[in-house]
Amino acid sequence: MSCNNDKFSLALRLYVDDAARYAEFLDKLRLALEKRGFVISRSFTSSVVAALRNTIVKIYPSKAEALELWRNGGFRIEVCMESLDPSSLVELVDILVMSAKEQGIRVELAG
């Protein structure tokens, strides 16, 4: 976790066996975030963006792009989170890791 200008950020990498499992993960994660009050971007092309108060989550690639990238030889999943409140980041990591574990997805800290 890093802090820059009172903004805390965290980057994660996810490792997935297949694109269908990733699509299920995104659907479950979206539901979990919506239950917590996050607003999910509906008009995304290359990433999923969710926001709540002073917290933003960005996941690349989106479900549609993941399927295409998978057909073309695979992809790397990146999750970037920023918040003015470090406890919000901890809560997000918890939500993300729980959703990932349900789908058999491995999560690691990036960089």
Backbone as a printed PyTorch tensor [residue, N CA C, xyz], in Angstrom:
tensor([[[  0.8580,  -1.1560,   0.0000],
         [  0.0000,   0.0000,   0.0000],
         [  0.9070,   1.2220,   0.0000]],

        [[  0.5580,   2.2110,  -0.8010],
         [  1.3390,   3.4390,  -0.8250],
         [  0.4360,   4.6260,  -0.5250]],

        [[  1.0340,   5.7180,  -0.0940],
         [  0.2920,   6.9300,   0.2270],
         [  0.9310,   8.0800,  -0.5340]],

        [[  0.1150,   8.8050,  -1.2930],
         [  0.5870,   9.9290,  -2.0730],
         [ -0.4700,  11.0240,  -2.0020]],

        [[ -0.1110,  12.1810,  -1.4960],
         [ -1.0570,  13.2950,  -1.3660],
         [ -2.3090,  12.9000,  -0.6020]],

        [[ -2.1310,  12.2250,   0.5180],
         [ -3.2430,  11.7830,   1.3770],
         [ -4.1560,  10.7620,   0.7080]],

        [[ -3.7240,  10.2050,  -0.4110],
         [ -4.5080,   9.1820,  -1.1000],
         [ -3.7480,   7.8650,  -0.9910]],

        [[ -4.4150,   6.8440,  -0.5130],
         [ -3.8150,   5.5240,  -0.3730],
         [ -4.1430,   4.7050,  -1.6110]],

        [[ -3.1750,   3.9400,  -2.0870],
         [ -3.4270,   3.1110,  -3.2710],
         [ -2.8300,   1.7250,  -3.0740]],

        [[ -3.4180,   0.7790,  -3.7810],
         [ -2.9980,  -0.6140,  -3.6980],
         [ -3.2420,  -1.2600,  -5.0500]],

        [[ -2.3050,  -2.0660,  -5.4950],
         [ -2.4570,  -2.7810,  -6.7650],
         [ -2.3290,  -4.2780,  -6.5120]],

        [[ -3.1940,  -5.0390,  -7.1630],
         [ -3.2030,  -6.4960,  -7.0470],
         [ -3.1480,  -7.1190,  -8.4260]],

        [[ -2.6650,  -8.3580,  -8.4900],
         [ -2.7220,  -9.1630,  -9.7150],
         [ -3.5170, -10.4140,  -9.4100]],

        [[ -4.3260, -10.8220, -10.3740],
         [ -5.1160, -12.0360, -10.2320],
         [ -4.6760, -13.0280, -11.2930]],

        [[ -4.6800, -14.3010, -10.9270],
         [ -4.2860, -15.3670, -11.8450],
         [ -5.4640, -16.3170, -12.0120]],

        [[ -5.9080, -16.4680, -13.2630],
         [ -7.1280, -17.2050, -13.5720],
         [ -6.8240, -18.3270, -14.5530]],

        [[ -7.4960, -19.4700, -14.3680],
         [ -7.3090, -20.6050, -15.2700],
         [ -8.0700, -20.4610, -16.5790]],

        [[ -9.2320, -19.8170, -16.5450],
         [-10.0040, -19.6600, -17.7790],
         [-10.8670, -18.4080, -17.7280]],

        [[-11.2230, -17.9160, -18.9140],
         [-11.9720, -16.6670, -19.0310],
         [-13.3760, -16.7740, -18.4480]],

        [[-14.0050, -17.9390, -18.5330],
         [-15.3590, -18.1050, -17.9850],
         [-15.3450, -17.9320, -16.4660]],

        [[-14.3320, -18.4600, -15.8220],
         [-14.2030, -18.3110, -14.3620],
         [-14.0110, -16.8340, -13.9980]],

        [[-13.2420, -16.1200, -14.7990],
         [-13.0370, -14.6880, -14.5710],
         [-14.3530, -13.9260, -14.7300]],

        [[-15.1450, -14.2890, -15.7390],
         [-16.4420, -13.6410, -15.9510],
         [-17.3520, -13.8490, -14.7440]],

        [[-17.3710, -15.0630, -14.1970],
         [-18.1670, -15.3390, -12.9920],
         [-17.6650, -14.5140, -11.8140]],

        [[-16.3460, -14.4160, -11.6840],
         [-15.7520, -13.6240, -10.6140],
         [-16.1990, -12.1690, -10.7120]],

        [[-16.1480, -11.5880, -11.9230],
         [-16.5560, -10.1950, -12.0890],
         [-18.0190,  -9.9960, -11.7230]],

        [[-18.8860, -10.9320, -12.1220],
         [-20.3060, -10.8210, -11.7800],
         [-20.5080, -10.8370, -10.2680]],

        [[-19.8410, -11.7540,  -9.5780],
         [-19.9850, -11.8490,  -8.1180],
         [-19.3700, -10.6450,  -7.4180]],

        [[-18.2490, -10.1820,  -7.9200],
         [-17.6140,  -9.0050,  -7.3330],
         [-18.4980,  -7.7750,  -7.5090]],

        [[-19.0650,  -7.6360,  -8.6940],
         [-19.9660,  -6.5060,  -8.9540],
         [-21.1290,  -6.5120,  -7.9620]],

        [[-21.7380,  -7.6770,  -7.7430],
         [-22.8470,  -7.7740,  -6.7830],
         [-22.3940,  -7.4180,  -5.3690]],

        [[-21.2360,  -7.9250,  -4.9600],
         [-20.7230,  -7.6420,  -3.6160],
         [-20.4490,  -6.1500,  -3.4320]],

        [[-19.8950,  -5.5110,  -4.4490],
         [-19.6190,  -4.0800,  -4.3580],
         [-20.9060,  -3.2640,  -4.3510]],

        [[-21.8740,  -3.6600,  -5.1860],
         [-23.1560,  -2.9510,  -5.2050],
         [-23.8600,  -3.0510,  -3.8580]],

        [[-23.7730,  -4.2120,  -3.2040],
         [-24.3770,  -4.3710,  -1.8770],
         [-23.7480,  -3.4210,  -0.8650]],

        [[-22.4820,  -3.0890,  -1.0640],
         [-21.7820,  -2.1740,  -0.1550],
         [-22.0140,  -0.7120,  -0.5340]],

        [[-22.7880,  -0.4810,  -1.6020],
         [-23.1100,   0.8830,  -2.0010],
         [-22.2740,   1.4580,  -3.1210]],

        [[-21.3720,   0.6690,  -3.6840],
         [-20.5580,   1.1630,  -4.7930],
         [-21.4130,   1.3600,  -6.0380]],

        [[-21.0780,   2.3720,  -6.8040],
         [-21.6980,   2.6000,  -8.1040],
         [-20.7590,   1.9890,  -9.1340]],

        [[-21.3010,   1.0910,  -9.9620],
         [-20.4950,   0.3790, -10.9540],
         [-20.6960,   1.0260, -12.3170]],

        [[-19.6150,   1.2800, -13.0140],
         [-19.6840,   1.8370, -14.3580],
         [-20.4210,   0.8680, -15.2720]],

        [[-21.3930,   1.3700, -15.9940],
         [-22.1550,   0.5250, -16.9310],
         [-21.6570,   0.6680, -18.3640]],

        [[-20.8850,   1.7030, -18.6240],
         [-20.4450,   1.9500, -20.0010],
         [-18.9280,   1.8270, -20.1060]],

        [[-18.4200,   0.6530, -19.7390],
         [-16.9770,   0.4510, -19.8210],
         [-16.6590,  -0.4340, -21.0160]],

        [[-15.4580,  -0.2660, -21.5370],
         [-15.0290,  -1.1240, -22.6410],
         [-13.8320,  -1.9720, -22.2400]],

        [[-12.8430,  -1.3570, -21.6030],
         [-11.6300,  -2.1120, -21.2980],
         [-11.4350,  -2.3930, -19.8200]],

        [[-12.2660,  -1.8030, -18.9540],
         [-12.0940,  -2.0390, -17.5260],
         [-13.4230,  -1.8970, -16.7970]],

        [[-13.4480,  -2.3940, -15.5790],
         [-14.5990,  -2.2470, -14.6950],
         [-14.2140,  -1.1900, -13.6760]],

        [[-15.0730,  -0.2020, -13.4860],
         [-14.7880,   0.8540, -12.5280],
         [-15.9290,   0.9190, -11.5280]],

        [[-15.5750,   0.9680, -10.2330],
         [-16.5610,   1.0990,  -9.1690],
         [-16.1200,   2.2360,  -8.2560]],

        [[-17.0930,   3.0120,  -7.7600],
         [-16.7540,   4.1390,  -6.8960],
         [-17.7410,   4.2600,  -5.7440]],

        [[-17.2290,   4.6870,  -4.6050],
         [-18.0440,   4.9530,  -3.4200],
         [-17.3180,   6.0130,  -2.6070]],

        [[-17.9950,   7.1090,  -2.3250],
         [-17.4030,   8.2180,  -1.5740],
         [-16.0440,   8.5740,  -2.1720]],

        [[-14.9970,   8.4120,  -1.4220],
         [-13.6550,   8.7690,  -1.8890],
         [-12.8260,   7.5450,  -2.2440]],

        [[-13.4840,   6.5040,  -2.7390],
         [-12.8090,   5.2480,  -3.0500],
         [-13.1270,   4.8260,  -4.4800]],

        [[-12.1040,   4.4130,  -5.2030],
         [-12.2750,   3.9530,  -6.5890],
         [-11.5860,   2.6020,  -6.7470]],

        [[-12.2470,   1.6950,  -7.4800],
         [-11.6770,   0.3930,  -7.8270],
         [-11.6860,   0.2960,  -9.3460]],

        [[-10.5680,  -0.1040,  -9.9320],
         [-10.5100,  -0.3050, -11.3800],
         [ -9.9390,  -1.6880, -11.6380]],

        [[-10.6650,  -2.4670, -12.4320],
         [-10.2250,  -3.8200, -12.7750],
         [-10.0790,  -3.8980, -14.2920]],

        [[ -8.9140,  -4.3290, -14.7510],
         [ -8.6660,  -4.5080, -16.1750],
         [ -8.2940,  -5.9670, -16.4040]],

        [[ -8.8160,  -6.6300, -17.3580],
         [ -9.7610,  -6.2110, -18.3850],
         [-11.2160,  -6.4140, -17.9560]],

        [[-12.1110,  -5.8580, -18.7380],
         [-13.5370,  -6.0860, -18.5180],
         [-13.8760,  -7.5100, -18.9530]],

        [[-15.0870,  -7.9520, -18.6390],
         [-15.5020,  -9.3170, -18.9870],
         [-15.4780,  -9.5290, -20.5030]],

        [[-16.0330,  -8.5890, -21.2520],
         [-16.0830,  -8.7350, -22.7110],
         [-14.6810,  -8.7670, -23.3090]],

        [[-13.8270,  -7.8960, -22.8340],
         [-12.4690,  -7.8620, -23.3640],
         [-11.6660,  -9.0860, -22.9280]],

        [[-11.9340,  -9.5950, -21.7420],
         [-11.2160, -10.7760, -21.2450],
         [-11.4370, -11.9760, -22.1530]],

        [[-12.6730, -12.1750, -22.5790],
         [-12.9690, -13.3070, -23.4600],
         [-12.2030, -13.1870, -24.7710]],

        [[-12.1370, -11.9820, -25.3180],
         [-11.4080, -11.7600, -26.5650],
         [ -9.9010, -11.9400, -26.3550]],

        [[ -9.3670, -11.3840, -25.2720],
         [ -7.9400, -11.5370, -24.9880],
         [ -7.5750, -12.9990, -24.7590]],

        [[ -8.4680, -13.7320, -24.0960],
         [ -8.2150, -15.1480, -23.8240],
         [ -8.0940, -15.9200, -25.1330]],

        [[ -8.9680, -15.6220, -26.0720],
         [ -8.9190, -16.2870, -27.3830],
         [ -7.6100, -15.9750, -28.1100]],

        [[ -7.0590, -14.7940, -27.8190],
         [ -5.8350, -14.3640, -28.4940],
         [ -4.5710, -14.6840, -27.7060]],

        [[ -4.6530, -15.5770, -26.7280],
         [ -3.4410, -16.0320, -26.0610],
         [ -3.2830, -15.6980, -24.5950]],

        [[ -4.3260, -15.2590, -23.9460],
         [ -4.2350, -15.0320, -22.5000],
         [ -4.1270, -13.5680, -22.1240]],

        [[ -4.1800, -13.3180, -20.8310],
         [ -4.1630, -11.9480, -20.3520],
         [ -3.7390, -11.8940, -18.8950]],

        [[ -3.4040, -10.6940, -18.4440],
         [ -3.0550, -10.4460, -17.0480],
         [ -4.1420,  -9.5570, -16.4570]],

        [[ -4.5900,  -9.8800, -15.2580],
         [ -5.6390,  -9.1120, -14.6020],
         [ -4.9930,  -8.1680, -13.6050]],

        [[ -5.3560,  -6.9010, -13.6970],
         [ -4.8230,  -5.9000, -12.7920],
         [ -5.9710,  -5.2280, -12.0520]],

        [[ -5.8060,  -5.0670, -10.7500],
         [ -6.7930,  -4.3840,  -9.9250],
         [ -6.0870,  -3.2210,  -9.2440]],

        [[ -6.5900,  -2.0180,  -9.4440],
         [ -6.0350,  -0.8260,  -8.8030],
         [ -7.1120,  -0.2030,  -7.9270]],

        [[ -6.7440,   0.1390,  -6.7040],
         [ -7.6900,   0.7280,  -5.7650],
         [ -7.0750,   1.9830,  -5.1720]],

        [[ -7.8830,   3.0310,  -5.0310],
         [ -7.4320,   4.2640,  -4.4050],
         [ -8.4920,   4.7500,  -3.4400]],

        [[ -8.0450,   5.3120,  -2.3250],
         [ -8.9920,   5.8250,  -1.3400],
         [ -8.3000,   6.8390,  -0.4460]],

        [[ -9.0880,   7.7450,   0.1000],
         [ -8.5790,   8.6630,   1.1090],
         [ -8.5570,   7.9920,   2.4750]],

        [[ -9.2200,   6.8440,   2.5780],
         [ -9.3560,   6.1230,   3.8460],
         [ -8.7290,   4.7310,   3.7210]],

        [[ -7.6360,   4.4540,   4.4330],
         [ -6.9900,   3.1460,   4.3040],
         [ -7.8880,   1.9870,   4.7300]],

        [[ -8.8030,   2.2070,   5.6590],
         [ -9.6930,   1.1170,   6.0750],
         [-10.6330,   0.7110,   4.9420]],

        [[-10.9620,   1.6520,   4.0560],
         [-11.7770,   1.3110,   2.8850],
         [-11.0230,   0.3720,   1.9590]],

        [[ -9.7080,   0.5830,   1.8240],
         [ -8.9070,  -0.3150,   0.9880],
         [ -8.8620,  -1.7110,   1.5820]],

        [[ -8.7270,  -1.7960,   2.8880],
         [ -8.7060,  -3.1030,   3.5440],
         [-10.0270,  -3.8240,   3.3090]],

        [[-11.1400,  -3.1070,   3.4090],
         [-12.4530,  -3.7050,   3.1600],
         [-12.5590,  -4.1830,   1.7160]],

        [[-12.0620,  -3.3870,   0.7690],
         [-12.1000,  -3.7740,  -0.6430],
         [-11.2740,  -5.0240,  -0.9080]],

        [[-10.1000,  -5.0890,  -0.3210],
         [ -9.2600,  -6.2710,  -0.4970],
         [ -9.9850,  -7.4980,   0.0300]],

        [[-10.6410,  -7.3670,   1.1570],
         [-11.3970,  -8.4750,   1.7300],
         [-12.4940,  -8.9410,   0.7760]],

        [[-13.2560,  -8.0110,   0.2330],
         [-14.3300,  -8.3440,  -0.7140],
         [-13.7470,  -9.0360,  -1.9420]],

        [[-12.6800,  -8.4680,  -2.4860],
         [-12.0810,  -9.0040,  -3.7020],
         [-11.5060, -10.3960,  -3.4760]],

        [[-10.7830, -10.5750,  -2.3900],
         [-10.1630, -11.8770,  -2.1170],
         [-11.2220, -12.9440,  -1.8660]],

        [[-12.2740, -12.5980,  -1.1410],
         [-13.3540, -13.5680,  -0.8930],
         [-14.0020, -13.9880,  -2.2110]],

        [[-14.2940, -13.0170,  -3.0810],
         [-14.8990, -13.3280,  -4.3790],
         [-13.9550, -14.1650,  -5.2300]],

        [[-12.6740, -13.8410,  -5.2020],
         [-11.6860, -14.5830,  -5.9910],
         [-11.5540, -16.0190,  -5.5010]],

        [[-11.4930, -16.2110,  -4.1950],
         [-11.3590, -17.5650,  -3.6470],
         [-12.5300, -18.4470,  -4.0460]],

        [[-13.7340, -17.8770,  -4.0810],
         [-14.9120, -18.6520,  -4.4810],
         [-14.7740, -19.1890,  -5.8990]],

        [[-14.0180, -18.4850,  -6.7420],
         [-13.8430, -18.8910,  -8.1340],
         [-12.5050, -19.5790,  -8.3820]],

        [[-11.7350, -19.8250,  -7.3410],
         [-10.4380, -20.4760,  -7.5090],
         [ -9.3900, -19.5820,  -8.1370]],

        [[ -9.5000, -18.2840,  -7.9130],
         [ -8.5740, -17.3120,  -8.4880],
         [ -7.5410, -16.9210,  -7.4380]],

        [[ -6.2790, -16.9590,  -7.8250],
         [ -5.1890, -16.5790,  -6.9280],
         [ -4.9630, -15.0670,  -6.9990]],

        [[ -4.7540, -14.4350,  -5.8470],
         [ -4.5460, -12.9880,  -5.7660],
         [ -3.1800, -12.7190,  -5.1440]],

        [[ -2.4340, -11.7830,  -5.7410],
         [ -1.1320, -11.3850,  -5.2000],
         [ -1.0120,  -9.8720,  -5.2170]],

        [[ -0.1970,  -9.3430,  -4.3110],
         [  0.1260,  -7.9200,  -4.3490],
         [  0.9930,  -7.6540,  -5.5680]],

        [[  0.7350,  -6.5630,  -6.2530],
         [  1.5370,  -6.1850,  -7.4200],
         [  2.6360,  -5.2320,  -6.9780]],

        [[  3.8170,  -5.4240,  -7.5370],
         [  4.9450,  -4.5370,  -7.2880],
         [  5.2390,  -4.3740,  -5.8780]]])
